[in-house]
Amino acid sequence: MTSSTDSRAPLSYAAAGVDIDAGDALVERIKPLAKRTMRPEVIGGIGGFGALFEVSKNYREPVLVSGTDGVGTKLKLAFQLDGHDTVGQDLVAMSVNDILVQGAEPVFFLDYFACGKLDVDTAARVVGGIARGCELAGCALIGGETAEMPGMYPAGEYDLAGFAVGIAEKSLLITGETIAEGDVVLGLASSGAHSNGYSLLRKILERDAPDLNADFHGRTLRETVLEPTRIYVKPLLALMKEAPGLVKGMAHITGGGLLDNVPRVLPAGLSAHIDASAWPLPPLFAWLREAGNVAEQEMYRVFNCGIGMVVIVSAADADRAVQSLTTAGETVYRIGRIQRCAVGEAQTVVR
């Protein structure tokens, strides 16, 4: 007779901590969510070993633009506050906004969800947010991977990664090389802290210990810190289609804030001089600055401070760009100008 503790007792994948049936159930939950995001170029559907996408014949010289990102330590708040419905949109936004700045239309997205033990309901909530993000970006949720790895993650926690692919016309790629002295810097309002600076944000929450369910300027602080990242794809694609070449450069304001992201699109010898009084500092950032006693320049290096996307256009085109983006639902501010700078000087100055 073989005892239950005998090392030779029969084992199974389920006994090792992996529930194949749960994974199959999640796939079935995902299929209708992914279906809502489909584009005509998608061949087949969810469930194959690889995802198929036909490049549109509308492009003469198509260039593929790809990006990958995660959600960072904002996930820790999702675990603590049961905020699994919004981090999926964060995941999509971080990648599609990144490839957008080069003039690419995001066309498909893949996700990677890893956990120690798969909770189908939680995973479905996360993927529901991913699907919403894909709908907002106009790209297809074409596939992904769910990895159940016992012992790799604490109970109730998971990790996310996302991968976006877009297409741009080679002649219309946005490189920043046409940016010139006198150009106008436009700022598109963020929806909150997006998915950056959360290690500092969480430290401030831990030290200040505010009531997350109390009123915070018309909503709770919990809702405010979990607000998903704004997706700027459709309004900016519309502007670029309406006026090819009008947008000279764009910067997605992610980790590094305004100070580190704007220089990434500026030619050598030019700097962006940004007037901090040109837009209202949202209550969340005012609270973080005060509660954390965070220095002003540190705020602009860590957080977006209310500006989630920067768009650079000529002075002659600024009115047209503002009108188009405002009509599309964006809140737009004229936040600065491009000026000359000497070698070694900062390429972005916020005052």
MARLUM-452225 format. One record per atom (N, C-alpha, C): residue in three letters; z, x, y. Coordinates in steps of 0.02 Angstrom, whole numbers, plus 32768, in hexadecimal, padded with zeros to 4 digits. Example, Ala and Ser with C-alpha at 12.3 -4.5 7.8 and 13.67 -1.06 7.14 Angstrom:
BEGIN
Ala818682947EE4
Ala818682677F1F
Ala818682947F5B
Ser816282827F90
Ser816582AC7FCB
Ser818A82858002
This chain:
BEGIN
Met8000802B7FC4
Met800080008000
Met8000802C803E
Thr7FDA80168071
Thr7FD7803C80B0
Thr8000801980E4
Ser8030803B8102
Ser805B801D8134
Ser803680198177
Ser80517FEE81A5
Ser80317FE481E6
Ser803580228210
Thr8063805081FD
Thr806A808E8224
Thr804580C88204
Asp802680BB81CB
Asp800280F081A8
Asp7FC7810881D3
Ser7FBF814A81DA
Ser7F8981648204
Ser7F44815381E9
Arg7F42813C81A9
Arg7F02812A818A
Arg7EF380E0818F
Ala7F1E80B981B3
Ala7F13807181BA
Ala7ED2806581DF
Pro7EAD803081CE
Pro7E6D802181F0
Pro7E778018823B
Leu7E4A80368262
Leu7E4B802F82AA
Leu7E0B800F82C2
Ser7E0E7FF482FE
Ser7DD37FD5831D
Ser7DD07FE98366
Tyr7D987FDB8387
Tyr7D907FE983CE
Tyr7DC37FC183F6
Ala7DCF7F8283E1
Ala7E007F588403
Ala7E467F7683FE
Ala7E567F9183C3
Ala7E987FB083BA
Ala7E9F7FEE83E6
Ala7E66800E83F7
Ala7E6780498422
Ala7E698036846B
Gly7E637FF38479
Gly7E6A7FDD84BE
Gly7E2B7FC684E0
Val7DF37FC384BB
Val7DB37FAD84D9
Val7D9F7F6984BC
Asp7D977F3884E7
Asp7D867EF484D2
Asp7D3C7EE784DF
Ile7D127EEF84AC
Ile7CCA7EE584B4
Ile7CBB7E9D84C6
Asp7CE07E6E84AA
Asp7CD47E2784B9
Asp7CE07E188503
Ala7D137E388520
Ala7D217E2E8567
Ala7CE77E488591
Gly7CCC7E82857D
Gly7C927E9D85A0
Gly7C567E6E859D
Asp7C4A7E528563
Asp7C137E22855B
Asp7C1F7DE48586
Ala7C5D7DCD8588
Ala7C6D7D9285B1
Ala7C617DA085FB
Leu7C717DDD8611
Leu7C657DEF8657
Leu7C1B7DEF8667
Val7BF27E0A8639
Val7BAA7E0A8644
Val7B907DC3864E
Glu7BA97D958626
Glu7B937D4F862D
Glu7BA97D328670
Arg7BE47D468688
Arg7BFB7D2E86C9
Arg7BD17D4C8702
Ile7BB97D8986F8
Ile7B947DAC872B
Ile7B4D7D928733
Lys7B2E7D7D86FC
Lys7AE77D6B86FD
Lys7AD57D398734
Pro7AF97D01873B
Pro7AE67CD28771
Pro7AF17CEF87B7
Leu7B237D1C87BE
Leu7B2E7D3C87FF
Leu7AF47D698810
Ala7ADD7D9087E0
Ala7AA57DBD87EB
Ala7A647D9787F7
Lys7A5D7D5F87D6
Lys7A1F7D3887DD
Lys7A147D238825
Arg7A4A7D15884A
Arg7A447D008890
Arg7A287D3788BC
Thr7A2B7D7588A5
Thr7A167DAE88CF
Thr79D07DC588BE
Met79AE7DA7888E
Met796F7DC18876
Met79387DC288AC
Arg790C7DF388A6
Arg78D17DF988D0
Arg78937DF688A4
Pro78597DE688C1
Pro781C7DE08898
Pro780A7E208873
Glu78207E5A888D
Glu780C7E99886D
Glu78347EA9882E
Val786A7E848822
Val78937E9187E7
Val786E7E7A87A8
Ile786C7EA68776
Ile784D7E968736
Ile78857E908703
Gly788A7E5786E1
Gly78C07E4E86B1
Gly79007E3886D4
Gly79397E4386B4
Gly79787E2D86D1
Gly79B17E5986B8
Ile79EE7E4086C2
Ile7A297E6586AE
Ile7A2E7E688662
Gly7A427EA18647
Gly7A507EA685FF
Gly7A277EDB85DB
Gly79F27EF485F9
Gly79CA7F2785D9
Gly79EA7F6C85E0
Phe79CC7F9D85C0
Phe79E77FE285C5
Phe79D680018608
Gly79A27FE98628
Gly798F8001866A
Gly79757FC68693
Ala79797FCD86D4
Ala79627F988701
Ala791D7FAA871C
Leu78F17F798720
Leu78AC7F868734
Leu789D7F668778
Phe787C7F8C87A3
Phe786D7F7487E6
Phe78287F8E87FA
Glu77FB7F61880B
Glu77B77F74881F
Glu77B57F81886A
Val779B7FBA887E
Val77957FCA88C5
Val77607F9D88E5
Ser77727F7D891C
Ser77467F4F893E
Ser77067F728955
Lys76CE7F4F894E
Lys768E7F6A8964
Lys76857F6489AF
Asn76B67F4889D2
Asn76B37F438A1B
Asn76BD7F868A3D
Tyr76D67FB88A17
Tyr76E07FFA8A33
Tyr76A480278A25
Arg768D804A8A59
Arg765580798A51
Arg766D80BB8A34
Glu76A580D58A50
Glu76C281148A38
Glu770D81098A2E
Pro772080E689F9
Pro776780D689F0
Pro7791811489E0
Val77CA81178A02
Val77FC814B89F5
Val783B812989DC
Leu7856814089A4
Leu78948125898A
Leu78CE814889AC
Val78FE812089C3
Val793B813A89E3
Val7976812089BB
Ser79A2814D89A6
Ser79DA8138897B
Ser7A1C814C8999
Gly7A5081288985
Gly7A938137899C
Gly7AC78120896A
Thr7AFF8142896A
Thr7B36812E893D
Thr7B7881368962
Asp7BA8810B8952
Asp7BE9810E8974
Asp7C1A80E5894B
Gly7C5880E68963
Gly7C8D80BE8945
Gly7CB08097897B
Val7CED8080896C
Val7D148059899C
Val7D50808189B5
Gly7D5F80B98994
Gly7D9780E289AA
Gly7DDA80C1899B
Thr7E0D80D689C1
Thr7E5180BE89B3
Thr7E5E807789CD
Lys7E2B805789E9
Lys7E31801089F7
Lys7E3E7FEA89B6
Leu7E288006897F
Leu7E357FE7893E
Leu7E807FE08931
Lys7EA880108949
Lys7EF0800C893E
Lys7F0C7FCC895D
Leu7EF27FB98997
Leu7F097F7A89B6
Leu7EF17F3E898E
Ala7EB57F438973
Ala7E9B7F0D894A
Ala7EC87F01890D
Phe7EE17F3888F0
Phe7F0E7F3188B7
Phe7F517F1288CD
Gln7F6B7F2A8904
Gln7FAD7F14891C
Gln7FAC7ECC8935
Leu7F747EB88955
Leu7F717E778977
Leu7F457E448954
Asp7F2F7E548917
Asp7F047E2688F1
Asp7EC67E16891A
Gly7EA77E4A8936
Gly7E6D7E418961
Gly7E2C7E558940
His7E217E3D8904
His7DE77E5388DD
His7DA57E3288F1
Asp7DA87DFF891B
Asp7D6B7DD9892B
Asp7D407DFB895F
Thr7D5B7E2A8986
Thr7D367E4689BE
Thr7D1F7E8E89B4
Val7D407EB48988
Val7D2F7EFB8981
Val7CE97F068965
Gly7CCE7ED48943
Gly7C897ED9892B
Gly7C587EDD8964
Gln7C637EB48998
Gln7C387EB889D3
Gln7C3F7EFC89F6
Asp7C7C7F1689F8
Asp7C867F598A13
Asp7C5A7F8C89EE
Leu7C5A7F8689AC
Leu7C357FB68983
Leu7BEB7FB68995
Val7BCE7F7A899A
Val7B877F7489AB
Val7B7A7F8E89F1
Ala7BA57F7A8A20
Ala7B9A7F8B8A66
Ala7B987FD68A71
Met7BC47FFB8A50
Met7BC880438A5C
Met7B8780668A4A
Ser7B64804F8A17
Ser7B26806F8A03
Ser7AE980548A28
Val7AE580118A2F
Val7AA87FF58A4F
Val7AA680068A99
Asn7AE080068ABB
Asn7AE0801A8B01
Asn7ACC80638B0A
Asp7ADE808D8AD9
Asp7ACD80D48ADC
Asp7A8180DE8AD7
Ile7A6080BD8AA8
Ile7A1880C98AA0
Ile79F180A58AD7
Leu7A0E80718AF3
Leu79EE804D8B2A
Leu79E1807B8B65
Val7A0F80A98B73
Val7A0980D28BB0
Val79CC81008BAE
Gln79AE81088B74
Gln797081308B6F
Gln793281048B70
Gly793D80C48B7D
Gly790580968B82
Gly78F280748B41
Ala791D80798B0F
Ala790D805E8ACD
Ala792680168AC4
Glu78FE7FEF8AA3
Glu79137FAC8A8E
Glu79337FB18A4A
Pro79747FA18A43
Pro79937FA38A00
Pro79727F6F89D2
Val795D7F858998
Val793A7F57896B
Val79607F49892A
Phe79877F7A8913
Phe79B27F6988D9
Phe79F27F9288DA
Phe7A227F7888B4
Phe7A667F9488B4
Phe7A807F94886C
Leu7AA67FC8885B
Leu7AC87FCB881B
Leu7B127FDB8827
Asp7B3D7FC187FD
Asp7B857FCE8806
Asp7BA37FEC87C6
Tyr7BDA800F87D0
Tyr7C01802B8799
Tyr7C49801587A1
Phe7C637FF28770
Phe7CA77FD78771
Phe7CCC7FF68736
Ala7D01801C8744
Ala7D26803F8710
Ala7D6F802A8711
Cys7D8C801E86D7
Cys7DD2800886D3
Cys7DF1801F8692
Gly7E338018868E
Gly7E5580298650
Gly7E517FF0861E
Lys7E5D7FB38636
Lys7E577F77860D
Lys7E337F428635
Leu7DFE7F27861B
Leu7DD47EF98640
Leu7DF47EB48647
Asp7DFE7E9F8685
Asp7E127E5B8695
Asp7DD47E3886AE
Val7DB97E0B8686
Val7D787DEC8695
Val7D7A7DC686D7
Asp7DB17DA286E4
Asp7DB57D7B8723
Asp7DB57DA98760
Thr7DDB7DDF875E
Thr7DDC7E0F8796
Thr7D987E2F87A0
Ala7D7A7E468769
Ala7D397E66876D
Ala7D057E378788
Ala7D087DF88774
Ala7CD77DC6878D
Ala7CE07DBA87D7
Arg7D1E7DBC87EF
Arg7D2A7DB58838
Arg7D0B7DF0885E
Val7D147E2B8842
Val7CF87E678863
Val7CAB7E638864
Val7C8E7E52882C
Val7C447E4E8828
Val7C2A7E158853
Gly7C527DE0885A
Gly7C3E7DAB8887
Gly7C367DC488CE
Gly7C637DF188E3
Gly7C5D7E108925
Gly7C217E3D892A
Ile7C127E6188F4
Ile7BD77E8C88F2
Ile7B987E6188FB
Ala7B957E2988D8
Ala7B5B7DFD88DD
Ala7B547DE18924
Arg7B8C7DCF8943
Arg7B887DB78989
Arg7B6E7DED89B7
Gly7B857E2B89AC
Gly7B6C7E6289D4
Gly7B227E6D89CB
Cys7B0B7E67898E
Cys7AC37E6F8981
Cys7A9A7E3889A2
Glu7AB47DFB89A1
Glu7A917DC489C3
Glu7A8D7DD28A0E
Leu7AC37DEA8A2B
Leu7AC37DF98A73
Leu7A937E318A84
Ala7A897E5F8A56
Ala7A5C7E988A61
Ala7A157E898A4B
Gly7A0B7E528A27
Gly79C97E418A0F
Gly79B17E6C89D5
Cys79E07E8B89B0
Cys79CC7EB68978
Cys79E47E978936
Ala79C37EAB8902
Ala79D17E8F88C0
Ala7A097EB6889D
Leu7A397E918881
Leu7A6B7EAF8855
Leu7A497EB48811
Ile7A2F7EEF8803
Ile79FF7EF687CC
Ile7A1F7F0E878B
Gly7A5D7F268790
Gly7A7E7F3F8754
Gly7ABF7F628766
Gly7ADF7F7F8735
Gly7B1E7FA18740
Gly7B3E7FB586FF
Glu7B7C7FCB8704
Glu7BA17FE286C9
Glu7BEA7FCD86D0
Thr7C067FB1869B
Thr7C4D7FA28698
Thr7C6B7FCE8662
Ala7C997FFA8676
Ala7CB7802A8648
Ala7D00801B863E
Glu7D13800B8601
Glu7D5A800085F0
Glu7D73803E85CE
Met7DA2806285EE
Met7DB880A385D6
Met7E0480A585D3
Pro7E218092859A
Pro7E6980908593
Pro7E8980D385A3
Gly7EBF80D085CA
Gly7EE3810C85DB
Gly7ECA81318618
Met7E91811C8633
Met7E73813F866D
Met7E8D812386AF
Tyr7EA080E386B1
Tyr7EB580C386EF
Tyr7EF6809D86E3
Pro7F2180998715
Pro7F5E8070870F
Pro7F4D80278705
Ala7F7A800286E8
Ala7F6F7FBA86DC
Ala7F617F97871E
Gly7F2D7F6D871F
Gly7F1C7F46875A
Gly7EF07F6A878C
Glu7EE07FAA877E
Glu7EB67FCF87AE
Glu7E717FDD8790
Tyr7E437FEC87BD
Tyr7DFE7FFA87A9
Tyr7DDF802787DE
Asp7DA4804087D0
Asp7D7F80668802
Asp7D38804A8807
Leu7D1A80538842
Leu7CD78039884F
Leu7CAA806F886B
Ala7C6C806D8858
Ala7C3880968877
Ala7BF9806C887D
Gly7BD2807888B0
Gly7B95805288BA
Gly7B5A807F88C9
Phe7B1F806788B7
Phe7AE2808F88BF
Phe7AAB806188DA
Ala7A9080738915
Ala7A5C804B8935
Ala7A1C8073893A
Val79E480518930
Val79A2806F8939
Val797B80438969
Gly795C8064899A
Gly7933804189CA
Gly78EF806089D0
Ile78C3803E89F4
Ile787F805789FE
Ile787080598A49
Ala784F808E8A5F
Ala783A80948AA4
Ala77F280AD8AA6
Glu77CD80988AD9
Glu778B80B38AE5
Glu779480FB8AFF
Lys7771812A8AE1
Lys777B81708AF3
Lys7773817D8B3D
Ser7742815D8B5C
Ser773481698BA3
Ser776981498BD0
Leu7792811C8BB4
Leu77C380F88BDC
Leu780B810C8BCC
Leu781481428BA6
Leu7857815B8B99
Leu787A816B8BDB
Ile78BA815A8BDE
Ile78E181688C1B
Ile790881A88C10
Thr78F681DB8C35
Thr7913821D8C2B
Thr793D82358C66
Gly793782148CA0
Gly795B822A8CDB
Gly7937825E8D04
Glu78FE82768CEB
Glu78DD82AE8D0D
Glu78BE829A8D50
Thr78B482588D5D
Thr789882438D9D
Thr78CE82338DD1
Ile790D82388DBE
Ile7943822B8DEE
Ile793E825D8E28
Ala794782448E65
Ala793F826F8EA0
Ala797582608ED3
Glu797D828E8F01
Glu79AC82858F37
Glu799E82448F5D
Gly79D2821E8F6C
Gly79CA81DF8F90
Gly79C781A28F62
Asp79BF81AC8F21
Asp79BE81738EF3
Asp7A0281508EF4
Val79FF81108EE1
Val7A3B80E58EE3
Val7A5A80E08E9D
Val7A9C80E48E9B
Val7AC180DC8E5D
Val7ADE80968E5A
Leu7AC7806F8E28
Leu7AE0802B8E1E
Leu7B13802C8DE5
Gly7B4680038DEB
Gly7B787FFD8DB6
Gly7B7A7FB68D9C
Leu7B757FAD8D5B
Leu7B7A7F6C8D3B
Leu7BC17F638D22
Ala7BDF7F2A8D33
Ala7C257F1F8D22
Ala7C327F218CD7
Ser7C6A7F3E8CC5
Ser7C807F3E8C7F
Ser7CA67EFE8C70
Ser7CB37EF28C30
Ser7CDB7EB88C1C
Ser7D247ECA8C13
Gly7D327F0A8C1A
Gly7D777F228C0F
Gly7D757F6B8C00
Ala7DA37F828BD6
Ala7DA57FCA8BC4
Ala7D6F7FDC8B91
His7D4A7FAA8B79
His7D167FB48B47
His7D357FD68B09
Ser7D1F800F8AF4
Ser7D3C802F8AB8
Ser7D4F80778AC5
Asn7D6580848B03
Asn7D7480C98B15
Asn7DB680CF8B39
Gly7DD881078B2D
Gly7E1881138B4E
Gly7E5280F08B2C
Tyr7E4780D68AEF
Tyr7E7C80AE8ACF
Tyr7EB780D88AB6
Ser7EAE81188AAC
Ser7EE881418A9A
Ser7F1981428AD4
Leu7EFF81498B11
Leu7F2B81478B4C
Leu7F4481008B59
Leu7F1780CF8B53
Leu7F2A80898B5D
Leu7F6380758B2E
Arg7F5D80888AEF
Arg7F9180768ABE
Arg7FD3809A8ACD
Lys7FCE80D78AE6
Lys800A80FD8AF9
Lys802E80D98B32
Ile800880C08B61
Ile8026809C8B9A
Ile8046805B8B81
Leu802480378B55
Leu80417FFA8B38
Leu808280098B13
Glu8082803F8AEE
Glu80BD80528AC6
Glu80F780638AF4
Arg80EA80888B2A
Arg8120809D8B56
Arg813880658B83
Asp8109803C8B9D
Asp811B80078BCC
Asp81347FC98BA8
Ala811E7FBE8B6A
Ala81327F858B41
Ala812C7F428B65
Pro80F17F318B81
Pro80EA7EF18BA3
Pro80E57EB88B71
Asp80EF7E7B8B88
Asp80E67E408B5E
Asp809B7E328B5B
Leu807D7E3F8B22
Leu80347E398B1C
Leu801D7DF18B1F
Asn804A7DC18B15
Asn80377D7B8B16
Asn80467D598B59
Ala80627D7E8B88
Ala80707D628BCA
Ala802F7D5E8BF2
Asp80317D358C26
Asp7FF67D2D8C51
Asp7FE67D6F8C73
Phe7FA67D818C71
Phe7F8E7DBD8C92
Phe7F4E7DAB8CB7
His7F567D968CF6
His7F1E7D838D20
His7EF27D4E8CFF
Gly7F127D1A8CE6
Gly7EED7CE18CCB
Gly7EE17CE28C80
Arg7EF47D178C60
Arg7EEF7D1B8C16
Arg7F277D488BFE
Thr7F2D7D538BBD
Thr7F637D7E8BA5
Thr7F4C7DC78BA6
Leu7F7D7DF48BA8
Leu7F6C7E3B8BA4
Leu7F4D7E4B8B61
Arg7F637E288B2D
Arg7F467E318AEA
Arg7EFB7E258AEC
Glu7EE77DEC8B0A
Glu7EA07DDC8B0E
Glu7E7B7E108B38
Thr7E9B7E288B6C
Thr7E7C7E578B9A
Thr7E6D7E998B78
Val7E9D7EB48B51
Val7E927EF68B33
Val7E647EF28AF6
Leu7E5B7EB58ADA
Leu7E2E7EAD8AA1
Leu7DE97E938AB6
Glu7DDF7E888AF6
Glu7D9E7E6F8B0E
Glu7D667E9D8AF6
Pro7D327E828AD6
Pro7CFE7EAE8ABA
Pro7CD17ECD8AF0
Thr7CB27F038ADD
Thr7C857F288B09
Thr7C497EFE8B1D
Arg7C377F008B5C
Arg7BFD7EDB8B74
Arg7BBD7EFD8B5B
Ile7B8D7ED48B48
Ile7B4C7EED8B30
Ile7B187EDF8B67
Tyr7AFA7F148B80
Tyr7ACE7F108BBB
Tyr7A847F0E8BA9
Val7A747F088B6A
Val7A307F118B52
Val79FD7EE28B71
Lys7A067EA18B6B
Lys79D27E728B7F
Lys79C37E748BCA
Pro79F67E748BF6
Pro79E67E778C3E
Pro79C17EB78C52
Leu79D47EF08C35
Leu79B47F2E8C48
Leu796E7F358C29
Leu79657F1C8BEC
Leu79227F1C8BCF
Leu78F37EF08BF8
Ala790D7EB78C10
Ala78E47E8B8C3A
Ala78CF7EAE8C7A
Leu78FD7ED28C99
Leu78ED7EF78CD7
Leu78B97F2D8CC9
Met78C17F518C92
Met78917F878C81
Met784C7F6B8C71
Lys784A7F308C52
Lys780A7F118C42
Lys77E97EF68C81
Glu78117ED98CAC
Glu77F87EBD8CEB
Glu77DC7EF38D19
Ala77FD7F2D8D1B
Ala77E87F628D48
Ala77ED7FA68D24
Pro77BC7FB78CFA
Pro77BE7FF78CD7
Pro77C480328D08
Gly77F1805F8CF9
Gly77FB80998D23
Gly782C80908D5C
Leu784280528D68
Leu787180458D9E
Leu78B580668D90
Val78CC80608D52
Val790C807F8D40
Val790080C98D33
Lys792180F38D5A
Lys7918813B8D53
Lys7949815B8D22
Gly7984813E8D1E
Gly79B681598CF1
Gly79EE81278CE6
Met7A0E812B8CAC
Met7A4780FF8C9D
Met7A7C81288C79
Ala7ABA81158C82
Ala7AF181358C5F
Ala7B2180FF8C46
His7B2C80FF8C05
His7B5D80D28BE6
His7BA280F28BEF
Ile7BCF80D08C10
Ile7C1080ED8C22
Ile7C4180E48BE8
Thr7C4381178BBE
Thr7C6E81168B82
Thr7CA3814C8B89
Gly7CB4816F8B53
Gly7CE681A38B57
Gly7CD281D98B89
Gly7CFF81E98BB7
Gly7CEE82178BED
Gly7CE681F48C2F
Gly7CE481B08C2C
Gly7CE381888C69
Gly7CA781988C96
Leu7CAE81868CD5
Leu7C7981928D06
Leu7C6D81DC8D11
Leu7CA282048D11
Leu7C9C824A8D22
Leu7C7382738CF0
Asp7C7882618CB0
Asp7C5582898C7E
Asp7C14826B8C65
Asn7C0A82298C6D
Asn7BCE820A8C52
Asn7B93820A8C82
Val7B9F81FE8CC2
Val7B6781FD8CF2
Val7B42823F8CF4
Pro7B6482798CF3
Pro7B4082B98CF5
Pro7B0F82C38CBB
Arg7B1882A08C85
Arg7AED82A88C4A
Arg7AA582948C58
Val7A99826C8C8D
Val7A5582558C9B
Val7A3982748CDB
Leu7A5F82A08CFC
Leu7A4A82BC8D3C
Leu7A2783008D33
Pro79F0830A8D57
Pro79D0834C8D56
Pro79FE83808D77
Ala79F383BE8D69
Ala7A1A83F48D88
Ala7A0F83F28DD4
Gly7A4484008DF8
Gly7A3F84028E41
Gly7A4B83C08E63
Leu7A5A838B8E3C
Leu7A6783498E59
Leu7AAB83308E41
Ser7ACC830A8E6C
Ser7B0C82ED8E5A
Ser7B0F82A48E71
Ala7B38827D8E4F
Ala7B4382378E62
Ala7B8482338E89
His7B80821C8EC6
His7BBC82138EEF
His7BCD81C88EEE
Ile7C0581B98ECF
Ile7C1781738EC1
Ile7C5281608EED
Asp7C4C81268F0C
Asp7C7F810B8F39
Asp7CAA80DA8F12
Ala7CE880ED8F04
Ala7D1480C38EDC
Ala7D2580818EFD
Ser7D1C807D8F3F
Ser7D2A803E8F62
Ser7CF1800C8F5E
Ala7CBA80208F3D
Ala7C7F7FF58F3A
Ala7C857FBD8F07
Trp7CB87FC08EDD
Trp7CC47F898EAD
Trp7D0F7F808EA5
Pro7D237F438E93
Pro7D6B7F378E8A
Pro7D847F548E49
Leu7DBC7F778E4B
Leu7DDA7F918E0E
Leu7DF87F568DE7
Pro7DE07F488DAA
Pro7DFA7F108D84
Pro7E457F168D77
Pro7E697EDE8D71
Pro7EB27EDF8D68
Pro7EC97F0A8D2E
Leu7EA47F0C8CF7
Leu7EB87F348CBE
Leu7EC07F7D8CD1
Phe7E8F7F988CF6
Phe7E917FDF8D07
Phe7EC57FED8D3C
Ala7ECF7FBD8D69
Ala7F057FC58D9B
Ala7F497FC88D78
Trp7F527F9D8D45
Trp7F917F9D8D20
Trp7F997FDE8CF8
Leu7F647FF58CD7
Leu7F6780338CB1
Leu7F79806E8CDD
Arg7F5B80718D18
Arg7F6880A88D47
Arg7FB180A88D5C
Glu7FCB806D8D6B
Glu801080688D82
Glu804280728D49
Ala8038804E8D12
Ala806780528CDB
Ala806980978CBA
Gly802F80B88CB9
Gly802B80FA8C9A
Gly803281338CCC
Asn803781228D0C
Asn803A81558D41
Asn800081868D37
Val7FC4816B8D2D
Val7F8981928D1E
Val7F6881A98D5F
Ala7F5981E88D65
Ala7F3882038DA1
Ala7EF481E48DAA
Glu7EDE81DD8DE8
Glu7E9F81BB8DF8
Glu7E6381DA8DD4
Gln7E5C821C8DD8
Gln7E23823D8DB8
Gln7E2782388D6B
Glu7E6382368D50
Glu7E6C822C8D08
Glu7E5381E68CF4
Met7E6081B48D1F
Met7E4881718D12
Met7DFB81718D0C
Tyr7DDA81948D39
Tyr7D9081948D3A
Tyr7D7381BF8D02
Arg7D9C81EA8CE4
Arg7D8482128CAC
Arg7D9181F18C68
Val7DC281C48C66
Val7DD681A58C26
Val7DB8815F8C1E
Phe7DBD81378C54
Phe7DA980F08C50
Phe7D6980E38C78
Asn7D4A80AA8C6B
Asn7D0F80978C92
Asn7D22807B8CD6
Cys7D6180668CDE
Cys7D7C804E8D1E
Cys7D5480148D3B
Gly7D357FED8D10
Gly7D117FB18D27
Gly7CC67FB88D2A
Ile7CAB7FF38D1C
Ile7C637FFE8D1C
Ile7C4E80158CD6
Gly7C2B7FE98CB2
Gly7C197FF98C6D
Gly7BD580198C64
Met7BAA80118C96
Met7B67802F8C93
Met7B5180438CD9
Val7B35807E8CDF
Val7B1A80968D1F
Val7ACE80978D1B
Val7AAE807D8D4F
Val7A65807B8D52
Val7A4F809D8D93
Ile7A2180CC8D8F
Ile7A0A80F28DC9
Ile79C280DF8DD9
Val79B780C98E17
Val797480B48E2D
Val796780D18E73
Ser792880CE8E89
Ser791980E48ECC
Ser793680B38EFE
Ala794280CA8F3B
Ala795C809E8F70
Ala792E80638F7B
Ala78EC806F8F75
Ala78BB803A8F81
Ala78BE80048F4C
Asp78D580158F0F
Asp78D67FE58ED7
Asp791B7FC68ECC
Ala794D7FDB8EF2
Ala79917FC58EE5
Ala79997F798EEA
Asp797D7F5B8F1E
Asp79847F128F27
Asp79667EED8EEB
Arg792B7F028ED6
Arg790A7EE18E9E
Arg79347EE78E5E
Ala794F7F228E52
Ala79787F2C8E16
Ala79B77F018E18
Val79D87EFF8E51
Val7A157ED78E58
Val7A057E8D8E4C
Gln79CE7E768E69
Gln79BB7E2F8E62
Gln79AD7E1E8E19
Ser79867E488DF7
Ser79757E3B8DB1
Ser79B27E3A8D85
Leu79DE7E6B8D8D
Leu7A197E708D62
Leu7A4B7E398D71
Thr7A517E268DB0
Thr7A7F7DF08DC3
Thr7A677DAE8DA7
Thr7A267DA28DAB
Thr7A087D658D90
Thr7A137D608D44
Ala7A147D9B8D24
Ala7A1E7D9D8CDB
Ala7A677D988CC7
Gly7A947D928CF9
Gly7ADB7D878CE9
Gly7B087DC38CF2
Glu7AED7DFB8D09
Glu7B177E368D13
Glu7B377E358D59
Thr7B727E528D5E
Thr7B927E5E8D9E
Thr7B827EA68DB2
Val7B5E7EAD8DEA
Val7B437EEE8DFC
Val7B5F7F058E3F
Tyr7B727F458E42
Tyr7B8C7F638E80
Tyr7B617FA08E92
Arg7B577FAA8ED2
Arg7B387FE98EEA
Arg7B72801A8EF3
Ile7B7880498EC6
Ile7BB480728EC5
Ile7BAA80B98EDE
Gly7B6C80CE8EEC
Gly7B6481138F02
Gly7B1D81288F0F
Arg7B1681688F1E
Arg7AD581878F2D
Arg7ACF81CA8F09
Ile7A9281DE8EFF
Ile7A8482208EE1
Ile7A7C82528F1A
Gln7A9F82898F14
Gln7A9C82BE8F47
Gln7A8F83018F25
Arg7A7C83318F4E
Arg7A7283748F34
Arg7AB683958F2A
Cys7AB983C48EFB
Cys7AF783EA8EF1
Cys7AE584318EDC
Ala7B13845E8EE9
Ala7B0984A48ED6
Ala7B1A84AF8E8D
Val7B0184E48E71
Val7B1184F68E2C
Val7B5C84FF8E26
Gly7B7984E08DF3
Gly7BC184E68DE8
Gly7BEA84AE8E07
Glu7BCB84878E35
Glu7BEE844E8E52
Glu7BED84128E23
Ala7C1D83E78E28
Ala7C2083AC8DFE
Ala7BE4837F8E09
Gln7BC883668DD1
Gln7B8D833B8DD7
Gln7B9E82F18DDF
Thr7BDD82E18DDC
Thr7BF4829E8DED
Thr7C3682A48E12
Val7C3882848E4C
Val7C7482848E75
Val7C86823B8E84
Val7CC382288E73
Val7CDB81E48E82
Val7D1281EA8EB5
Arg7D0981C98EEF
Arg7D3C81CA8F23
Arg7D4881848F3D
